[in-house]
Amino acid sequence: PDAARTSRTHWNIGTNSLIEALKQSSATMKIGAALLPLAAGLSHAFVPSSVAPTTRFSQLSVSSPAAAETDDDALINTTPPPTRPLSPLTFAGQVEAALIDRFGGAEPIQRVLDSWRWADGDYTHKEFMGPRQDPPATDPKSSNCHQLAPSYVADLTCRQFWDASQFEWAKTLENSYGEIRKEFLSVTADVDALSKKGNNIWSGALSDDATGYGEGWKTLVLVNRGMWDPVNAKLFPKTARAVHESGIPATECFFASMQPGSDIKLHTDFTNFVLTSHLALVIPENGNNKCRLTIGDEERQWMEGEVMAFDTSIMHSAVNESDEVRFILMFRIWHPDLSAKERDAIQFVYDCLEMPELLSEDAGTRWMAEERVKMARSFPDVGEGLSSSSNEKKRGRKGKKGKKNKKKGGGGGGGGFA
């Protein structure tokens, strides 16, 4: 349950009936807080980079190019319905009330409140984004430039690829590429030591329905929903520091591998209020167009040392046609159009989904939950890392049996609220 719980992709709470039943049957908030994570964990697991919630893949049937071409429903533009306050007797309603209280009213975070209400009502935003691109696409039947976003904030810019050079953090990460790549290759060379010391090293999809990503996609998580994994971060201290000091507005950060001869089928990550970014680390046949990413109708190849930024609420796919494994450092970043308060509001929802005790009526319980969240979101003491000495590697192979993977699986959700 813990791995599934920490791997949710967007903030849809489609099993609200189960959550409500648990809430109504609980005598106190304390009991509800204990049960809610289990309910959420049972209902939503995500694919790596990740992984769409199981309910969404089965309902939308757009996990492959063929499905996208034949599913007329996937080509319909929807209009977000009017919203109204949620019932305070539900978990979603309690989150909403806490948001309004925390941010001094509804006005500064109205878009986030609307998003949360739409998710609670199972609304999925569908829109053909071709006309907004440069050059524009006009035929929705021949284009893949469709946005599908159950986790949807209104009026955000939607483009296939963004110009990463406009972001200072991207330039900083590119300058750190050599150091990050060197550390990555050193630490991952000893798979046994890494697996014994790390959390869910090279985890695959946690959902059987996440078939679009294929078996060739694996992840190693450093940050999930704004919270550092201190164990994995300590294994890659130079990378963790470079990410932290770059100032990247990341909600997720993880290494991702893609096996030779594999592909990732056409799919969406279901969330429009985060963008996705890659720092290409190891690209087989670099520059020969063997490893490619397609967002909507635009295709680009990964180039070692370069940062790409793009919108994965649009249908997208990838391929590795080489004979070697491709490695990237992947991020989910806040959409640039969000205000600071809107980012904080969405982060608070993330925190409530991870730690429902934040909603407790007991001040002491709330305070303890808030302190735990602060600790989880603070940059950890990463020390020198696993690659600091060959003796450490030897101990990893021959010493006592290392720790099992403890939590935080799969890596890199679509950045939403499921």
Residue pairs with C-beta under 8 A, 6 or more apart in sequence:
1 37
1 38
1 41
1 42
2 41
2 407
3 45
3 200
3 206
3 407
3 408
3 409
3 410
4 41
4 42
4 44
4 45
4 206
4 409
5 37
5 38
5 40
5 41
5 354
6 224
6 225
6 354
6 407
6 408
6 409
7 45
7 46
7 50
7 51
7 206
7 224
7 408
7 409
7 410
7 411
7 413
8 40
8 44
8 45
8 46
8 53
8 353
8 413
8 416
8 417
8 418
9 44
9 46
9 47
9 50
9 51
9 52
9 53
9 269
9 270
9 271
9 413
9 414
9 415
9 416
9 418
10 53
10 56
10 119
10 149
10 150
10 151
10 269
10 270
10 271
10 413
10 414
10 415
10 416
10 417
10 418
11 115
11 116
11 119
11 151
11 271
11 346
11 349
11 350
11 353
11 416
11 417
11 418
12 44
12 53
12 55
12 56
12 119
12 122
12 150
12 151
12 270
12 416
12 417
12 418
13 19
13 40
13 43
13 91
13 92
13 119
13 120
13 417
13 418
14 43
14 44
14 53
14 55
14 122
14 418
15 39
15 40
15 42
15 43
15 44
15 55
16 90
16 91
16 92
16 120
18 39
18 42
18 43
19 36
19 39
19 40
19 90
19 91
19 92
20 89
20 90
20 91
22 32
22 35
22 36
22 39
23 32
23 36
23 89
23 90
23 91
24 89
26 32
26 35
29 359
29 360
29 361
29 362
30 360
30 362
30 365
32 91
32 356
33 356
33 357
33 359
33 360
33 365
36 91
36 356
37 354
37 356
40 353
40 418
43 53
43 55
43 418
44 53
44 54
44 55
44 418
45 51
45 53
45 54
45 206
45 207
45 410
46 52
46 53
46 206
46 207
46 210
46 410
46 413
46 414
46 418
47 205
47 206
47 207
47 210
47 212
47 213
47 217
47 410
48 203
48 204
48 205
48 210
48 213
48 217
48 218
48 219
48 256
48 410
48 411
48 412
49 213
49 217
49 219
49 254
49 256
49 269
49 276
49 330
49 411
49 412
49 413
49 414
50 213
50 219
50 269
50 410
50 411
50 412
50 413
50 414
51 205
51 206
51 207
51 210
51 213
51 410
51 413
51 414
52 63
52 207
52 209
52 210
52 212
52 267
52 268
52 269
52 270
52 414
53 207
53 270
53 418
54 207
54 208
54 209
54 210
56 124
56 150
56 270
56 418
57 63
57 207
57 209
57 210
57 211
57 212
58 209
60 71
60 73
60 74
60 124
60 148
61 67
61 71
61 74
62 68
62 71
62 74
62 148
62 266
62 267
62 268
62 315
63 211
63 212
63 265
63 266
63 267
64 212
64 265
64 266
65 144
65 265
65 266
65 317
67 74
67 266
68 74
68 144
68 146
68 266
68 315
69 141
73 126
74 126
74 146
74 148
75 128
75 140
75 141
75 146
76 126
77 126
77 127
77 128
78 123
78 124
78 125
78 126
78 127
80 114
80 118
80 123
80 125
80 152
80 154
81 118
81 121
81 123
83 113
83 114
83 117
83 118
84 117
85 93
85 96
86 92
86 93
86 96
86 116
86 117
86 120
87 93
88 94
88 97
90 120
91 356
91 359
92 116
92 117
92 119
92 120
94 359
95 116
95 349
95 352
95 359
96 113
96 116
96 117
98 348
98 352
98 358
98 359
99 109
99 112
99 113
99 116
99 345
99 348
99 349
100 106
100 109
100 113
102 345
102 348
103 109
103 341
103 344
103 345
106 113
108 339
108 341
108 342
109 341
109 342
109 345
111 153
111 154
111 155
111 342
112 153
112 342
112 345
112 346
112 349
114 153
114 154
115 151
115 152
115 153
115 154
115 273
116 349
116 417
118 125
118 152
119 150
119 151
119 417
122 150
123 150
123 152
124 148
124 149
124 150
124 152
125 147
125 148
125 149
125 150
125 152
125 272
126 146
126 147
126 148
127 146
127 147
127 158
128 140
128 143
128 145
128 146
128 147
129 145
129 146
129 147
129 158
129 296
129 314
130 136
130 137
130 138
130 139
130 140
130 143
130 145
130 296
130 297
131 137
131 138
132 158
132 159
133 145
133 159
133 160
133 296
133 297
133 298
134 159
137 143
137 145
137 296
137 297
140 146
143 296
143 297
144 266
144 294
144 296
144 297
144 314
144 315
144 316
145 160
145 296
145 297
145 314
145 315
146 268
146 296
146 314
146 315
147 158
147 268
147 272
147 311
147 313
147 314
148 268
148 270
148 313
148 315
149 268
149 270
149 271
149 272
149 313
150 270
150 271
150 416
150 418
151 270
151 271
151 272
151 273
151 414
151 415
151 416
151 417
151 418
152 271
152 272
152 273
152 313
153 272
153 273
153 335
153 338
153 342
155 337
156 272
156 273
156 335
156 337
156 338
157 335
157 336
157 337
158 272
158 311
158 313
158 314
159 311
160 295
160 296
160 297
160 298
160 310
160 311
160 314
161 295
161 298
161 300
161 308
161 309
161 310
162 275
162 309
162 310
162 311
163 309
164 170
164 277
164 306
164 307
164 308
164 309
165 171
167 248
167 307
167 309
168 247
169 246
169 247
169 248
169 249
170 248
170 277
170 307
170 309
172 242
172 245
172 246
172 247
173 180
173 242
173 243
173 246
173 248
173 279
173 307
173 329
174 279
174 305
174 306
174 307
176 242
176 246
177 279
177 281
177 304
177 305
178 305
179 238
179 239
179 242
180 238
180 239
180 242
180 279
180 281
180 329
181 281
181 282
181 304
181 305
183 236
183 237
183 238
183 239
183 385
183 387
184 236
184 239
184 255
184 281
184 282
184 327
184 329
185 282
186 387
187 194
187 235
187 236
187 385
187 386
187 387
188 194
190 386
190 393
190 396
190 397
191 201
192 396
192 397
193 386
193 392
193 393
193 395
193 396
193 397
193 402
194 201
194 235
194 386
194 396
195 201
195 402
195 405
196 396
196 401
196 402
196 403
197 231
197 235
197 386
197 396
197 402
197 403
198 220
198 231
198 232
198 235
198 405
199 221
199 229
199 231
199 232
199 405
199 406
199 407
199 408
200 220
200 221
200 405
200 407
200 408
200 409
200 410
200 411
201 220
201 232
201 405
202 218
202 219
202 220
202 257
203 218
203 219
203 220
203 221
203 405
203 409
203 410
203 411
204 215
204 217
204 218
204 219
204 410
205 211
205 213
205 217
205 410
206 409
206 410
211 265
212 264
212 265
212 266
212 267
213 264
213 265
213 267
214 262
214 263
214 264
214 265
215 259
215 262
216 257
216 258
216 259
216 260
216 261
216 262
216 263
216 320
217 256
217 257
217 258
217 259
217 262
217 264
218 256
218 257
219 254
219 255
219 256
219 257
219 330
219 410
219 411
219 412
220 232
220 254
220 255
220 256
220 411
221 229
221 232
221 252
221 253
221 254
221 408
221 409
221 410
221 411
221 412
222 228
222 229
222 232
222 233
222 236
222 239
222 240
222 243
222 253
222 254
222 255
223 229
223 233
223 243
223 250
223 251
223 252
223 253
223 254
224 252
224 254
224 408
224 411
224 412
224 413
225 251
225 252
225 347
225 350
225 351
225 353
225 354
225 413
226 251
226 347
226 350
226 351
226 377
227 354
227 373
227 376
227 377
228 240
228 376
228 377
228 378
228 379
228 380
229 408
230 380
230 381
230 382
231 406
232 408
233 240
233 380
233 382
234 240
234 380
234 381
234 382
234 383
234 385
234 386
235 385
235 386
236 382
236 385
236 386
237 382
237 383
237 384
237 385
238 385
239 329
240 379
240 380
240 382
241 382
243 250
243 253
243 329
244 379
248 277
248 331
248 333
249 333
249 334
249 343
250 277
250 331
250 332
250 333
251 274
251 332
251 333
251 334
251 347
251 350
251 415
252 330
252 331
252 332
252 411
252 412
252 413
252 415
253 329
253 330
253 331
253 332
253 412
254 329
254 330
254 411
254 412
255 281
255 327
255 328
255 329
255 330
256 327
256 328
256 329
256 330
256 411
256 412
257 325
257 326
257 327
258 264
258 291
258 318
258 320
258 325
258 326
258 327
258 328
259 320
259 325
260 284
260 320
260 322
260 323
260 324
260 325
260 326
261 320
261 321
261 322
261 323
262 319
262 320
263 317
263 318
263 319
263 320
264 317
264 318
264 319
265 317
266 315
266 316
266 317
267 315
267 316
267 317
268 312
268 313
268 314
268 315
268 316
269 276
269 312
269 313
269 413
269 414
269 415
269 416
270 313
270 414
270 416
271 312
271 313
271 414
271 415
271 416
272 311
272 313
272 335
273 334
273 335
273 338
273 346
273 415
273 416
274 332
274 333
274 334
274 335
274 414
274 415
274 416
275 309
275 310
275 311
275 312
275 332
275 333
275 334
275 335
275 336
276 309
276 310
276 311
276 312
276 330
276 331
276 332
276 333
276 415
277 307
277 308
277 309
277 310
277 330
277 331
277 332
277 333
278 293
278 302
278 307
278 308
278 328
278 329
278 330
278 331
279 305
279 306
279 307
279 328
279 329
279 330
279 331
280 302
280 303
280 304
280 305
280 306
280 307
280 308
280 328
281 304
281 327
281 328
281 329
282 304
282 325
282 326
282 327
283 291
283 301
283 302
283 303
283 304
283 326
284 290
284 291
284 320
284 322
284 323
284 324
284 325
284 326
285 291
285 322
285 324
286 303
286 304
287 301
287 303
289 301
290 301
290 320
290 321
290 322
291 301
291 302
291 318
291 319
291 320
291 321
291 322
291 326
292 299
292 300
292 301
292 302
292 318
292 319
292 321
293 299
293 300
293 301
293 302
293 308
293 310
293 316
293 317
293 318
294 300
294 316
294 317
294 318
295 310
295 311
295 312
295 314
295 316
296 314
296 315
296 316
300 308
302 308
302 326
302 328
309 333
310 316
312 414
320 326
330 412
332 412
332 413
332 414
332 415
334 343
334 346
338 346
346 417
348 358
349 417
350 417
351 358
351 373
352 358
352 359
353 417
354 373
355 369
355 372
355 373
357 365
357 366
357 368
357 369
358 366
358 369
358 370
358 373
359 366
360 366
360 369
386 392
386 393
386 396
387 393
396 402
